[in-house]
Amino acid sequence: MNTKKIYLYHLICRFIPETKCHSLKAKMLRWCGAKVGKGCEICSSAKFLGGYNLIIGDNCYIGFEALIFGHSASTIELEDHVKVGSRCIIVTGTHDFDPNGSCIEKDPGTYHNVKICKGSAISTGSIILPGKTVGTMSHVAAGSVVTHDVPSYHRVAGVPARVIKNFLEDPKK
């Protein structure tokens, strides 16, 4: 995405009602270089930072004050019907930490793509770390930190997030 255009996107979104004009916000994100599907709902306060490749499928929701940012050579993909809750963070970059270095700022940065698969929900305040995949129809419970890939059809919770439910074993529980 073009970072200068993203800056303008955020300026304009300050004047757009939080939960209105979704098609306008989708068109503006496309103008910035993102691929955005049909029927998406994007809250005006959601922030997109960095020059990464952003792919948003059809009928996705990105909540209030969600923060999605990454390295310019990385990709963040939200497949169809993904829900990203309020104040969630999705990030592709980090720094390699070496305690023998002079400062973490001087250490080389790394990046890894993030993928949220079809039908998954990332609940309020959750964090998805670099290089992680959230499998199809999975649920990340509120406030969780995803440090490992989430298998399809599972619910994870906690810090770090651990599997607490397999939807395929007993879908009624």
C-alpha positions as CSV (number, residue, x, y, z in Angstrom):
1,M,0.0,0.0,0.0
2,N,1.1,3.5,-0.6
3,T,1.9,5.1,2.8
4,K,1.2,8.7,1.6
5,K,-2.2,7.7,0.4
6,I,-2.9,5.8,3.6
7,Y,-2.1,9.0,5.5
8,L,-4.8,10.8,3.4
9,Y,-7.2,7.9,4.0
10,H,-6.8,8.4,7.8
11,L,-7.3,12.1,7.5
12,I,-10.5,11.7,5.6
13,C,-11.8,8.9,7.9
14,R,-11.7,11.4,10.8
15,F,-14.8,13.0,9.2
16,I,-16.6,9.8,8.3
17,P,-19.0,8.3,10.9
18,E,-17.5,5.3,12.6
19,T,-20.0,2.7,11.3
20,K,-21.2,4.4,8.1
21,C,-20.0,4.8,4.5
22,H,-18.3,1.4,4.4
23,S,-18.2,1.3,0.6
24,L,-16.4,4.7,0.5
25,K,-13.8,3.4,2.9
26,A,-13.3,0.3,0.9
27,K,-12.9,2.4,-2.3
28,M,-10.3,4.6,-0.6
29,L,-8.4,1.5,0.6
30,R,-8.3,0.2,-2.9
31,W,-7.0,3.6,-4.1
32,C,-4.2,3.2,-1.5
33,G,-3.3,-0.2,-3.1
34,A,-5.2,-2.7,-0.9
35,K,-7.3,-5.4,-2.4
36,V,-10.7,-5.2,-0.7
37,G,-13.7,-7.5,-1.4
38,K,-17.4,-6.7,-1.5
39,G,-19.6,-6.1,1.5
40,C,-16.8,-5.2,3.9
41,E,-17.5,-3.1,7.0
42,I,-14.5,-1.1,8.2
43,C,-14.8,1.2,11.2
44,S,-13.4,4.7,10.6
45,S,-11.0,4.5,13.6
46,A,-9.3,1.3,12.3
47,K,-5.7,2.1,11.5
48,F,-3.6,0.7,8.6
49,L,0.1,1.5,8.9
50,G,3.0,0.6,6.7
51,G,3.5,-0.2,3.0
52,Y,2.6,-3.9,3.2
53,N,0.2,-5.8,0.9
54,L,-3.3,-5.8,2.3
55,I,-5.8,-8.3,1.1
56,I,-9.3,-8.2,2.5
57,G,-11.9,-10.8,1.3
58,D,-15.6,-10.4,0.9
59,N,-17.9,-9.6,3.8
60,C,-15.2,-8.9,6.4
61,Y,-15.5,-6.7,9.4
62,I,-12.7,-4.6,11.0
63,G,-13.7,-3.1,14.3
64,F,-13.2,0.1,16.2
65,E,-9.6,1.1,16.7
66,A,-8.2,-2.1,15.2
67,L,-4.5,-1.6,14.3
68,I,-3.2,-3.5,11.3
69,F,0.4,-2.8,10.4
70,G,3.4,-4.3,8.8
71,H,6.7,-4.3,6.9
72,S,6.6,-3.1,3.3
73,A,7.7,-6.5,2.0
74,S,5.0,-8.4,3.9
75,T,1.4,-9.4,3.3
76,I,-1.6,-9.4,5.6
77,E,-4.5,-11.4,4.3
78,L,-8.0,-11.6,5.7
79,E,-10.0,-14.2,3.7
80,D,-13.8,-14.0,3.3
81,H,-16.1,-13.5,6.3
82,V,-13.3,-12.7,8.7
83,K,-14.2,-10.6,11.8
84,V,-11.5,-8.5,13.5
85,G,-12.8,-7.1,16.7
86,S,-12.3,-3.7,18.3
87,R,-8.8,-2.8,19.4
88,C,-7.2,-5.9,17.9
89,I,-3.6,-5.7,16.7
90,I,-2.3,-7.6,13.6
91,V,1.4,-7.1,12.9
92,T,4.0,-8.6,10.5
93,G,7.3,-7.1,11.8
94,T,9.5,-7.5,14.8
95,H,13.2,-7.0,15.7
96,D,15.7,-9.7,16.4
97,F,16.9,-9.1,19.9
98,D,20.5,-9.7,20.9
99,P,21.4,-8.8,24.5
100,N,25.0,-8.2,23.3
101,G,23.8,-5.5,20.9
102,S,24.0,-1.8,21.8
103,C,20.3,-1.2,21.3
104,I,17.3,-3.1,20.0
105,E,16.7,-0.2,17.5
106,K,20.0,-1.1,15.8
107,D,19.2,-4.8,15.5
108,P,17.9,-6.0,12.2
109,G,14.2,-6.2,11.8
110,T,12.3,-9.2,10.5
111,Y,8.9,-9.7,9.0
112,H,6.6,-12.6,8.3
113,N,3.2,-12.7,6.6
114,V,-0.1,-13.0,8.5
115,K,-3.1,-14.9,7.3
116,I,-6.6,-15.0,8.9
117,C,-8.5,-17.8,7.1
118,K,-12.1,-17.9,6.0
119,G,-14.8,-17.4,8.6
120,S,-12.5,-16.8,11.6
121,A,-13.1,-14.3,14.3
122,I,-10.5,-12.3,16.2
123,S,-12.2,-11.0,19.4
124,T,-11.7,-7.7,21.1
125,G,-8.2,-6.8,22.2
126,S,-6.4,-9.8,20.7
127,I,-3.0,-9.6,19.2
128,I,-1.8,-11.7,16.2
129,L,2.0,-11.8,16.0
130,P,4.1,-12.0,12.8
131,G,4.1,-15.1,10.7
132,K,0.9,-16.6,12.3
133,T,-2.0,-18.2,10.5
134,V,-5.5,-18.4,12.1
135,G,-7.2,-21.4,10.5
136,T,-10.6,-21.7,8.9
137,M,-13.6,-21.0,11.1
138,S,-11.4,-20.5,14.2
139,H,-12.0,-18.2,17.1
140,V,-9.4,-16.2,19.0
141,A,-11.0,-15.3,22.4
142,A,-10.9,-11.7,23.7
143,G,-7.5,-10.5,25.0
144,S,-5.5,-13.4,23.6
145,V,-2.0,-13.2,22.1
146,V,-1.5,-15.6,19.2
147,T,2.1,-16.8,19.3
148,H,1.6,-20.0,17.3
149,D,-0.6,-20.9,14.4
150,V,-4.3,-21.6,15.3
151,P,-5.6,-24.8,13.8
152,S,-8.8,-24.7,11.7
153,Y,-12.1,-25.2,13.7
154,H,-10.5,-24.4,17.1
155,R,-11.0,-21.8,19.8
156,V,-7.9,-20.4,21.5
157,A,-7.6,-18.2,24.5
158,G,-5.0,-16.7,26.9
159,V,-1.5,-15.3,26.9
160,P,0.0,-17.0,25.1
161,A,-3.1,-18.4,23.3
162,R,-3.8,-22.1,23.8
163,V,-6.4,-24.3,22.3
164,I,-9.5,-24.5,24.6
165,K,-12.0,-26.0,22.2
166,N,-12.1,-28.2,19.1
167,F,-15.4,-27.4,17.2
168,L,-15.2,-30.7,15.3
169,E,-15.3,-32.9,18.4
170,D,-18.5,-31.6,19.9
171,P,-20.0,-28.6,18.1
172,K,-22.9,-28.3,20.7
173,K,-20.6,-27.5,23.7
